[in-house]
Amino acid sequence: MSIGRVLGAGLVASIVMGMVEMLYEAVGGTGFWAPVVFIAATVLRNLQSVPVPVAFMAMPVVLGLMGHMMNSMILGLVFGWIASRSGMSRGALVGTGIAYALAVFVIMWYLVVPAIDPVMLKLNGMVFALAHMMWGAVLGFVVPEPSVTTGRLKTAA
């Protein structure tokens, strides 16, 4: 399994997760840009009190997207390491990815976010969990690569 493929899977999964979350927050009233601006609030502390609905702000949006995608690729590498030792089918990896994503969600939502970025708690928690599940499903689907000779999935090194 190539590191490039795993990083790419993390990137694609971050886009899927981000779009699920951003579209819901746009419809739900918090604002389309709220998730990425709230991520930027980890570093730009004045954003901890940003009013909702959150308007577009160039620097926070770029910083939030960078943080979101970077974290997704790092956590994707952890998942890739797990997947490379498993020899599971793609379907099993999708299920494992969803379980992994739910574990990431629980740790983030209940431990990390309240401690370092409490403004994120303005997001809808159930949708945030669902977005994490979508992220994990995409990781599980994209990480394994088919063998050139057999067409079967290669997950073990």
VOPAGU-2260 file (C-alpha; in pm, 1 decimal, decimal comma):
REM VOPAGU-2260
SITE   aa  ch    i         X         Y         Z
SITE  MET   A    0       0,0       0,0       0,0
SITE  SER   A    1     155,2     327,8    -106,1
SITE  ILE   A    2     176,3     626,5     125,4
SITE  GLY   A    3      63,2     845,6    -164,6
SITE  ARG   A    4    -254,8     641,3    -201,5
SITE  VAL   A    5    -327,2     663,2     171,0
SITE  LEU   A    6    -263,6    1039,7     177,2
SITE  GLY   A    7    -486,4    1078,0    -129,2
SITE  ALA   A    8    -758,1     873,6      42,1
SITE  GLY   A    9    -733,5    1102,5     344,8
SITE  LEU   A   10    -764,5    1406,4     120,2
SITE  VAL   A   11   -1066,8    1271,2     -69,9
SITE  ALA   A   12   -1230,5    1162,4     257,1
SITE  SER   A   13   -1175,1    1511,8     402,3
SITE  ILE   A   14   -1357,1    1666,5     106,9
SITE  VAL   A   15   -1654,5    1431,2     147,9
SITE  MET   A   16   -1671,6    1493,4     522,0
SITE  GLY   A   17   -1633,1    1867,5     479,0
SITE  MET   A   18   -1908,6    1892,5     219,4
SITE  VAL   A   19   -2153,7    1689,5     430,7
SITE  GLU   A   20   -2084,3    1910,4     731,2
SITE  MET   A   21   -2077,5    2241,7     542,8
SITE  LEU   A   22   -2399,3    2175,9     350,6
SITE  TYR   A   23   -2584,5    2075,3     665,3
SITE  GLU   A   24   -2462,2    2378,5     858,2
SITE  ALA   A   25   -2567,3    2604,4     567,9
SITE  VAL   A   26   -2919,8    2462,1     577,0
SITE  GLY   A   27   -2924,7    2439,2     957,3
SITE  GLY   A   28   -2847,0    2808,1    1001,8
SITE  THR   A   29   -2494,1    2802,9    1144,1
SITE  GLY   A   30   -2355,7    2895,4     803,0
SITE  PHE   A   31   -2181,3    2718,1     516,8
SITE  TRP   A   32   -1840,3    2844,3     629,5
SITE  ALA   A   33   -1892,8    2767,3    1000,0
SITE  PRO   A   34   -1709,1    2431,8    1015,9
SITE  VAL   A   35   -1385,9    2558,2     860,0
SITE  VAL   A   36   -1394,8    2891,8    1044,0
SITE  PHE   A   37   -1448,9    2702,2    1370,9
SITE  ILE   A   38   -1145,8    2483,7    1289,0
SITE  ALA   A   39    -940,8    2800,4    1234,7
SITE  ALA   A   40   -1058,0    2920,4    1577,3
SITE  THR   A   41    -818,4    2665,7    1725,3
SITE  VAL   A   42    -538,1    2902,1    1622,4
SITE  LEU   A   43    -719,6    3233,4    1572,5
SITE  ARG   A   44    -862,4    3257,6    1924,1
SITE  ASN   A   45   -1072,3    3568,9    1853,8
SITE  LEU   A   46   -1296,3    3343,3    1641,5
SITE  GLN   A   47   -1411,4    3156,5    1953,0
SITE  SER   A   48   -1684,7    3421,0    1978,5
SITE  VAL   A   49   -1773,3    3448,3    1608,6
SITE  PRO   A   50   -2148,1    3506,7    1561,5
SITE  VAL   A   51   -2367,1    3265,9    1367,8
SITE  PRO   A   52   -2448,7    3241,8    1088,0
SITE  VAL   A   53   -2079,1    3252,9    1008,5
SITE  ALA   A   54   -1989,1    3469,4     709,7
SITE  PHE   A   55   -1706,5    3401,3     464,9
SITE  MET   A   56   -1366,9    3518,1     594,9
SITE  ALA   A   57   -1077,8    3439,5     360,2
SITE  MET   A   58    -793,6    3373,7     605,6
SITE  PRO   A   59    -997,3    3164,1     853,0
SITE  VAL   A   60   -1150,1    2961,4     568,0
SITE  VAL   A   61    -808,6    2884,6     416,9
SITE  LEU   A   62    -656,2    2807,1     757,7
SITE  GLY   A   63    -954,2    2589,0     853,5
SITE  LEU   A   64    -939,2    2394,7     526,7
SITE  MET   A   65    -566,2    2339,5     572,2
SITE  GLY   A   66    -615,9    2214,1     927,9
SITE  HIS   A   67    -905,1    1989,3     831,1
SITE  MET   A   68    -723,9    1830,3     536,3
SITE  MET   A   69    -394,5    1793,0     725,4
SITE  ASN   A   70    -566,4    1617,8    1016,5
SITE  SER   A   71    -756,0    1394,6     775,6
SITE  MET   A   72    -436,8    1285,4     603,1
SITE  ILE   A   73    -259,8    1219,6     935,0
SITE  LEU   A   74    -551,2    1017,4    1071,0
SITE  GLY   A   75    -575,0     849,1     729,3
SITE  LEU   A   76    -214,5     733,4     769,6
SITE  VAL   A   77    -307,6     571,1    1101,3
SITE  PHE   A   78    -599,9     397,4     930,1
SITE  GLY   A   79    -371,5     293,4     642,4
SITE  TRP   A   80    -132,4     136,6     890,6
SITE  ILE   A   81    -422,4     -58,9    1045,2
SITE  ALA   A   82    -554,1    -161,6     701,5
SITE  SER   A   83    -211,1    -272,3     578,4
SITE  ARG   A   84    -192,0    -529,6     857,8
SITE  SER   A   85    -541,5    -667,0     819,9
SITE  GLY   A   86    -582,8    -836,2     481,7
SITE  MET   A   87    -954,1    -743,9     492,4
SITE  SER   A   88   -1184,4    -713,9     195,0
SITE  ARG   A   89   -1285,5    -368,3      74,7
SITE  GLY   A   90   -1629,5    -409,1     234,2
SITE  ALA   A   91   -1474,6    -502,3     568,9
SITE  LEU   A   92   -1239,7    -204,3     540,3
SITE  VAL   A   93   -1535,7      26,9     478,5
SITE  GLY   A   94   -1696,4    -104,3     798,3
SITE  THR   A   95   -1366,9     -76,6     985,5
SITE  GLY   A   96   -1325,7     276,8     851,2
SITE  ILE   A   97   -1667,7     372,6     984,9
SITE  ALA   A   98   -1586,3     224,9    1327,5
SITE  TYR   A   99   -1247,9     402,6    1325,9
SITE  ALA   A  100   -1416,9     730,2    1231,3
SITE  LEU   A  101   -1669,6     696,5    1513,9
SITE  ALA   A  102   -1382,1     642,7    1758,3
SITE  VAL   A  103   -1212,8     955,8    1620,0
SITE  PHE   A  104   -1543,0    1145,1    1655,2
SITE  VAL   A  105   -1592,5    1042,8    2019,3
SITE  ILE   A  106   -1236,9    1143,0    2112,9
SITE  MET   A  107   -1261,1    1472,9    1925,2
SITE  TRP   A  108   -1614,9    1573,9    2028,9
SITE  TYR   A  109   -1595,3    1481,2    2396,1
SITE  LEU   A  110   -1226,3    1535,5    2481,5
SITE  VAL   A  111   -1032,2    1746,8    2231,5
SITE  VAL   A  112   -1287,9    2000,7    2106,3
SITE  PRO   A  113   -1415,0    2113,1    2449,9
SITE  ALA   A  114   -1055,5    2161,0    2564,3
SITE  ILE   A  115    -903,1    2343,5    2267,2
SITE  ASP   A  116   -1181,5    2465,8    2035,9
SITE  PRO   A  117   -1515,4    2492,6    2217,8
SITE  VAL   A  118   -1677,3    2703,0    1943,1
SITE  MET   A  119   -1692,3    2378,4    1737,9
SITE  LEU   A  120   -1964,3    2262,2    1977,0
SITE  LYS   A  121   -2199,6    2502,2    1793,8
SITE  LEU   A  122   -2205,6    2244,4    1511,7
SITE  ASN   A  123   -2473,7    1976,5    1510,7
SITE  GLY   A  124   -2316,8    1680,6    1693,8
SITE  MET   A  125   -2520,9    1412,6    1517,1
SITE  VAL   A  126   -2433,2    1551,5    1175,2
SITE  PHE   A  127   -2069,2    1580,6    1283,6
SITE  ALA   A  128   -2080,6    1209,0    1375,2
SITE  LEU   A  129   -2246,0    1124,1    1041,4
SITE  ALA   A  130   -1982,3    1328,2     855,0
SITE  HIS   A  131   -1712,1    1132,5    1038,8
SITE  MET   A  132   -1880,3     806,7     934,3
SITE  MET   A  133   -1877,7     922,1     570,9
SITE  TRP   A  134   -1507,4    1008,3     612,3
SITE  GLY   A  135   -1432,8     659,1     745,4
SITE  ALA   A  136   -1634,0     488,7     471,2
SITE  VAL   A  137   -1440,8     677,1     203,4
SITE  LEU   A  138   -1109,3     588,7     369,4
SITE  GLY   A  139   -1205,8     221,4     379,7
SITE  PHE   A  140   -1316,0     227,8      17,6
SITE  VAL   A  141   -1020,8     419,6    -129,3
SITE  VAL   A  142    -722,3     296,9      76,1
SITE  PRO   A  143    -693,4     -57,5     -65,9
SITE  GLU   A  144    -542,1     -79,0    -410,8
SITE  PRO   A  145    -616,6    -354,1    -662,6
SITE  SER   A  146    -328,6    -575,5    -765,7
SITE  VAL   A  147    -219,7    -518,5   -1124,7
SITE  THR   A  148    -187,9    -891,6   -1192,1
SITE  THR   A  149    -489,2   -1038,5   -1012,1
SITE  GLY   A  150    -733,9    -752,4    -974,6
SITE  ARG   A  151    -770,3    -848,7    -607,3
SITE  LEU   A  152    -724,7    -594,0    -332,0
SITE  LYS   A  153    -382,3    -546,4    -181,4
SITE  THR   A  154    -406,1    -431,8     179,3
SITE  ALA   A  155    -124,4    -626,8     343,1
SITE  ALA   A  156     236,2    -521,9     280,3
